[in-house]
Amino acid sequence: MIGQVFGGIVLFIITIYLLSYIKREGLDFITFFFLVILLSLWVIVLVPEYSDYILKKIGFERPFDALIAIIATSSLVLTLKVYISMKKIDKSITKIVRNEAIKEMKKDKKDK
Amino acid sequence: MIPAYNTEKTIGNIIKRTKKYVDRVIVVDDGSSDNTYQEAKKAGVDYILRHSINRGLGAATKTGMIVALKNDAEIVITLDSDLQHDPENILRFIECLKEKNIDIVIGSRFLGDNKKMPVIKKIGNSGLNFLGRLLFGIKSTDTQSGFRAFNRKALEEINFELDGYAISTEILKEAKEYNLKVEEIPIDAIYPEELSGTTVISGFKILIDMLLRKVGR
């Protein structure tokens, strides 16, 4: 119970911080990833008995540990994969934006 | 060269103060949604470039460096647009570059007076310094400082890859690979109200970018 209260307070502070960050900077992929982790932690803190019960029902011996490990590993790999491919696309966008900016600057200089 | 993002309140001030110490000022407005571009023009900047969308500090720095190189710059000083750096120090940077024949000079807030630096930033910066040393063997007291001076050799050698804040570490990694001479000089840590700077989450993004850079992305 004490753990739940303490965990809840910590998560509440992190959630407020993250939400204000999203409001200010927008939601990008990494922030979205943090948000998903945060939501999962909320579920674990708020309803541990309920989640344990369901996982045991579907046949896990040590349900919680195993599931967390699988989810964590797969989401990390998936995130990195998506992040790397997004960065590649990002690079092409940056190149276009940069060339556009240089062209605009040259045009401005000529007009002067 | 000043990369700027949503700093309409401070950009004019920093341009006017910087102009006293350099031949030309380049500003790269990195997709600001406020009047940064207009304020920079009003302040009499020599070259102003505008990214149509926000691409990050690294991308803006690279754009500025390309323009500087094309315009035959012999020395390029980078500084932040949010009044975090005092342009009066520029002469010390140039002196260090020329007299000691250094390729890159870094203004280190950890060698100067950093009493005003918030504790969270001290911890974050120290962590990123440690990570830079661990991953790339960079021995710097302030890998995240944006107040730097480069000679032409350094500008031509360094390959700027990253778009975000991690470019600060990437430059030092490249400098080490190309055996460029790097020296640090003390600067004071100034934290004005208008400071945009890095957040805890941008710290995590730097960490991820550095790790990906390490594994050879």
Interface residues (C-beta under 8 A of the other chain):
Chain A: Y17 L18 Y21 E25 I30 T31 F34 L80 Y83 I84 K87 D90 K91 I93 T94 V97 R98 E100 A101 I102 E104 M105 D108
Chain B: V28 G31 Y47 I48 L49 R50 H51 S52 I53 R55 A59 K62 T63 I66 V67 D163 T199 V200 I201 F204 K205 I208 L212 R217
